[in-house]
Amino acid sequence: MVSIDDLKHIKLAYDEFAKAGIHMLDYSEFKSVVKNCPGLKGVKESHIHQLFMKIDYTSDGKIKWHEFCTYIYLEYEAKEETVRRRKMAAFILPANIKFLKRGKPVVRIHLLSNGTVVTLREDGVVNFWTPKLYSKSKKNVFPERSINRKQKWSTDFVPMSEYNKLIIGTGSREIQFYELSSLEPCCQLSALKTVPLNLDYCSTGPDECIIVYGDSQGCVNILLITSFRDKLRLWKRLPMVDNIPNISLDRAVQSPEITFIRWKIHQDWVSKVKYFQSLPAIVSSSGHEDFALVIGFIHPSTYMQEQMREMAEVSEKGKSTKVTQRATGNQTIFTVPKGVMTFDFCEKHNLLVTGGLDRLLRMWNPYVPNRPTGILKGHDAPVSYLCICSEDGHIYSVSTDKTAKIWHIKDETCLFTADPEASNIQGELSVCLYSSAVKGLYIATDSLALLSLQTKPQPKGNQILSHEEPVLCCGYSEEFRQVVSCSKGSVSAFDKYLYEIH
């Protein structure tokens, strides 16, 4: 493309010709001007000839300055339009809505590797759905209790696809394991120090995993487990409590295959916790702005420090589960006004995004907590969910008023807004999930909704999508060695080496 400096140089050359009374340049004069331009010296003569022919649309063998400028302007405009089209993103409105029977709110949504959508309600009802929200099956994993006993309630869940298991946190201070296919109880860790408000899980190696949960005391609790399959088989043979094999946390951590770490991090309850293996670090957030978000890096030195502290606390009963302070050198603290309700991290863009009560999305370099690299404004209510999609360079966010937005990461602009009036999503917002596999955003209220992305049909084989409208005519130019096609609203040209002529 011709740069601004090139334009200035060519304009001066035209002015020199104008002084001699020449206001239109023929091909030889135009070629000499381009050849003498410092930024265009490497341009081939055949390309100069093609450029001249394109500008000389009247075929009179000469071009004026304003004709040259008009052509360059249209070229830039066409390229900007191409970029704009690539950035286009929108949801199909209204949303695909599945109305739910009256009951407790949905506490979490997950998408399994086989495309099944799984939801968990607060009362323990697990539903399996197709991606388009057709019901497949459901089951209440909590057994009915007598009138005198309080009914269990769930706080969060996460699938363990590698082990075909489902982890559920309960308000009775338990972490329960279920068979993913049948939802039959496997075992449970009981007598946790606090209620596990939010869970995360990651496979860290062959038969090794990490389970993380945040609690109401601002602590991040970490279970590092090796030989996990053997542990499950052993725990399944233990005595039952409420029809599920049970082992207390204090007893479980006596095993050398289990390391338990409990870090006191936040001054408020943990709003979200997630382990990112790419860092590797545990990221947690809370509503306390001085410790709104903390990245706790997992290094061998971290484990050594924790184990040394534990060794000092070992008694005849075994290892302790006492709360410890994380070493300051192993954590990065982000101060955010009014705290953080939700966050996400993208390794590809080295980008951390936070959202919260102040209705702003802040973009951060995860290693630079002093100030955000960008701020996205547009929500009129607190931001309760966000997701970074590295594939299309977008951020998807949802606020508590059920407004969903699509943002462009590079330009830091809002591409699309779906308000509840347009999407027809009603009721109080509970949880959300964006899936790049489904290319849609799931939103749970008193109904379950799917906001699908508008996608263009992909051409098959070596076909090239050249127009948004039907093609009216096409032809091949021997002069320019290009295929030219026309529709009602556009004209496209392709180099013959990019489009094979049969």
N, C-alpha and C positions, 0 to 999 in steps of 0.2 A: 504493500500500500504506500501511497505518497504521503510523506510526513508534512508537517507545517513548514519546516525549514525548506523542504523541496518546493512547496508551493511558493514561498517567498522568492526563491531563486528563479523559478520559472516566470513569476510575475515581473521580476526585474528584466528578464530577457525579452518578454513581450513588450515592456515599456521601451526598451532599446529599439526594437523593430518599429514601434509606433512613432518614435522620433523620426525615423526614416520614411514615415508615411505608410508603413506596412502594418495593417491591423488584422490580417489573416495569414496564418502560416501554412505553407504547403508541407508535404511529408518530409522533404529533405531539411527544411528549416526547423520543423518540429523535432526531427531526429537529432539535429545538432544541439538544440536546446536541452533535450533530455540527456544526451551523452555528456554535456558539460556540467550537468547538475551533480554535485559531489555525492549526494545520497543515492543516485541512480546510475552510477558509472558501471555497475556490474550487470545492468539489464541487457538481455539479449536483443539484437536488432529485430528478430522475429516478433518478440513481445511488444516492442515499440510500434511495429507496423500494425499489430492487432489492436493496440490501444488507439492508434490514430484512426483505424477503420471503424472502431466502435463509437468514437466521438463524432466522426464525420458521417452522421446518420443521413445527411442530405446528399452524400456522394458527390460533392462539388470539388473534392480534392483539397480543401482548405478548412481550417478550424479557427474559431475566434477564442479569445481568452475566456469569455463568459461560458462558452460551450464546454471548454475544458473544466472549468470550476463546477459547472452543473453536473457533469459526469462524475467527478470525484465525490461531490456531495451525495449523489445517489448511491454510489458504491458504499460509502460509509453508512448511509441510512439503511441499505440492504443488510449490511453486516450487523448493525445494531438490532434490526428486526429479527435476524436469525438468532442472535443471543437472547433477545427478549422471548422468542418462542420457546427456546430451550428452558427458560426459567419459569414458564407458565405452569402453574399448579392450581388445582381446584378440587373441592369435594363435590361429589354428586349429591344434590339436594332435592327433596328432603332425605334424611337418613333412613336406612333400613332398620326398622324398629321392631323388636320382639317384646311384647308386653309380658311382664312377669306376674305370677300370682302373688298376692299379698304375703309378706313375710319380712324377715330381717334383711338389712341391706347387704349388697355384695361387698366383700372386703378385699378381693383381689381377682384379677383376670390374668391368665397365662395362656400362651399358645404353644402346644407341643410340637415336636419335630414332624409328626405325621399330619399336621394341619388341624388337629382337634383343638377347639377353644375350651378351656376349663375355667369355671367360675366357682368361687366358694362364698357362701353366705355366712353371716355372723352366727346363725344357729346350727352350722355344721353341714348344710346341704351343699353337696358338690354336684354341679351340672356339667355334662359334656355336650358340646355343640359342634355343628359343622362351621366352617369359616363364614358361611352366609346366615348363621344363627338358626339353623334347624336343630331342634332338640334330638340328641342321640340317646342319652340316659341320665339318670340322676340317682343320688343316694344320700341319706343323712348318716354321716359317719359317727355322730354322737348318739349313744343309746338313750332311750327314754329313762328318766329317773322318777323316783317316787315323789309324791307331792311335797314331802318334807325336805327333799334335797334340791338345791339350786341347779338349774340346767346349765350345762357347759356352754361356753361361747368361744368362737374362734377369733383370732386377731389377724392372722396372715397365713399364707401358704406358698410353697415353692416346689416345683417338680424336680425330681432327681432322675432324669431320663436314663443315665448310665446304669442305674440300679433298679429301674422300673418302680420307683417309689415316689411317694408324695409326702412332704413334710408339712405339718400343720401346727401352728402355735396356738395355744389356748389361754383363756383368762384364768385358768387354774394353775398357771405357772408350769406348763408342760410343753414339750416338743414331741409330737406324735408322728410315727412313721406308718404309712399305709401302702398297700400294694396299688400301684397306679392303674392297673388293668381292671381289678375287681373291687378296689377300695376296701379290701379286708384289712383289719388292723394287724400290724406287724409287731410293734413294740413302742414304748414311750420312755423319754427321759423326764422324770418328775422332780418336784421339789427344787425348781429353779429359784434363784434368789429373788427374781422379780418377774413380772409378766412380760413375755416376749412380744413387743408391739409390732415389730416388722422383721422379716426374715430375708436371708439371701443364702445361696448355696453355690459352690463351684467345685468341679472336679479338678484337682491339682496334680494328678498323676495316676498311674495304674493302681487302682484300689485305694486311692487317697482322696480326701476331700476336705473342704473347709465349710463350716456352717457358722453364719454370723447372725446375731440378732441384737436389736436395740431395745432399750427399756425405758420406763418412766422416770428413772433416776439419772438419766443422761449418760448411761454406761453403754459401751459397745462390748458385747460378749462374743468370744471366738472359740469355736471348737475345731481343733486340728486333729483329724482322725486318719490313721493308717490301718491297713487290713480291715477295711470297713465291712466287707461281706462276711468275714468271720465274726465280727462284732454283732452284726445283725442276727446271724444264726445263733449266737450265744444268747443274745438278749431275748430272742423269741421263745426260749425254753424257761424263762424266769416266771415266777408266780404272777398271776394276773391281778390287776386292780381295775375295776370297771370294765371287765371283759377285754383287757389289753395287757400283754406282758409288760411289766414295769421294772424300771431301775432308777434309783435316785441319781441326781447329778453328782453328789459327793461320792457315791459308790462307783459311778462310771469312770470318774477321773483317776481312780486308783490304778486303772490299766495303763501300762506303758505306751499303748498305742493311741492314747488320747491325751492331748494337751489342751487345757482350758485356760484362757486368758480373759480377764475382765478389766477393761480400761475405763476409768472415770474421765470423761471428755467434756460433756456439755453440762450446762447449768439448768437445762430444761429437758423435757422428754424428747427422745430421739424421733424425729419425724420421718427419716428414711435412712437406711443403711445398705450399702452395696459393696461387694468385693469386685475390683477390676483387676483381672489377672495380668493385663498388659502393663500395668504400672510397676510392680504389683502393689496394690494398696487397698485399704478399706476406707471408703468415703462415707461419712455420716453427717447428718444435718439436724438442726433444731431451731426453735423459735427464739433462742437467746442470741442477740446480735453479735456479742463479743466472740462467741464460739459458734457462729451460724453454720459454718461448714468446716470440717476438719478432714484432711487427708492423712491417714496413718499408714506410713510406708512399711511394708513387711520385708524386713531384712533379717539375715541370720543373727545380727547383733541384737535385734529386738527380742528374738526368742531366748538368746543367752541371758539378757537382762532379766526377762521374766522368770526364767528357770532358776536363776540365782536367787531372786527374791522368794520364789516358792520353796527352794531348798532351805532357806532360813526359817520358813514357817512350817516345815514338815514336822508332824508329831507322830505319836504311835498310831494314830488313826489314818495316817497317809497324807496325801497332798491336800493343800488348802485351796479354797475358791475365793479368797479374800480379794477385795477390790484393789487394783494398783493404778498408779499414775503412769501414763505412757511417757517414755523419754522424749523430751522436747525436740531433740535432734532428729527424731523419726516421724515428725508430724508437721503439717503445714496448716495454719489457721487462717480462715477467711472471715473477716468482719463484714457483715451485711446488715443494713438497716432493717429492722423488724424481723430478722431471721430468715431462714430458708425452709420452705415446705417441700420442695422437690428439686432434683438436679439430674444431670446426665453427663457422661464423659465420652468423647470420641477420640480414639487413638489416631485415626487418619488425619484429622484436622488439629490434633493436639489441643482440643477445645473442651473446656468445662463450662456448662451453662447452669445457672441457678434461677429459681423463681420462688416468690413468696408473697407475703401480705402486702407489700408495697406495689404490687401489680406490674413489676418490671422483670424482664429477663436480662440477666447479666451474663456476659461472655467473658471467660477468664482463660489465661494461660495457667494450667494447673500448678506451675512452679513459681508463679508470680502473684502472690495474694494481695499485693499493695493496692492495686486498682484494676477494675475490669478493662478488657480490651474493647468492649462495646456494650451498649445498653439498648435493648429493644423495648420500645414503648407502644402501647396500643390496647392493652387489656384494661377493662373498667372494673375488674374485681380481682381478688387474690389469685395468683397462679398456683394451681394444685397439681398439675401434671405437665411434664415436658419430655420430649424424646428427640435425640439427634439422629438423623438418618444420613449416614455418610455416603450412601449410594447416590442419592440425588442432591446432596448438599443443602438439605432443608432441616429446619427445626419445627416440630409440631408441639403446640402448647394448648392447654385447656385451662380456663379459669373457673372459679366456683359458680359463676353465673351461666355455665355450660356453653360459653363461647369458645370455639376452636379456631386456631390460627395456624397458618403456614408461613414460615419465615425463610428468607434466603440467607444462608450463612455468610457468603462472601460480601454481598451488598448490604447486609444488615437491614433488610426491608421486609415489610409484610406483603406477601403475595396473595393471600386469600383469607377471608374471615367468614366463618359460618356461625351466625348467632342462633340462639334457640328458636327464634321465630321462623327462621328459614329451614332449620334442620328438624323442627318439630320434636325436639328432645325436651321432655318435661320432667318435673320432679327434682328432688335434691341430689346433687352430684355426689357419687361415692368414690368410684375408681375409674381409671382409664388405661388403655394399652394401645400403642401404635405397633403395627406389624408390617415390616417391609416385605415379608413374604406374601401377605394378603393384600398389601398396599391399601391399608385402611386403618382407621382409628376407631377402636371400641370404647364406648362410653356407657357406664352403668349408673342408672338412677333408680327409679322404681320400674324402669324398663331397661332392656339391653339394646343399645343402638350401634350401628356400624356406619361410619362415614367413609365411603369408598373414594379413592382418588380417581379423577378422570384420567384415563390412559388412552393414548393414541394407538390404533392397531399397528402392530409391527409388520413391515413387509417381509415376505418369505423369500428365501434363497438370495439371489443377487438383484432383487428388485429394489428400486430407489424411490422413496416417497418424495416427489418433487412439488406437489401442490396440495392445498387443503381442499380444493374443489376439483370437479371432473376435468380431465385434460381435453381441450378442444382441438388442438392440432400440435404437430411436432415435425421437426425437420433437422437435417444435418448441414452445417455450414462448412464447405470446403475451405473457405478463406480463413475462418477462425478455428477450424478443426474441433467444432463443438456441436453437441446436440442441443437444440433449442426447442422448448415446449411451452405451450401457452394454456392458461385456464382463464376463467372469467375475471379473476382478480390478480393474476400474477404471471410473470414470464420467468422461466428458469433456463439456465444454460449449464451444460456439463462437459467437462473435458472428456475426450473420447477414451482416454486411458482410465478414467474413473467409471465410464459407462461403456461397456462393450457393445458395438453395433453388430447385429446379426443380419 
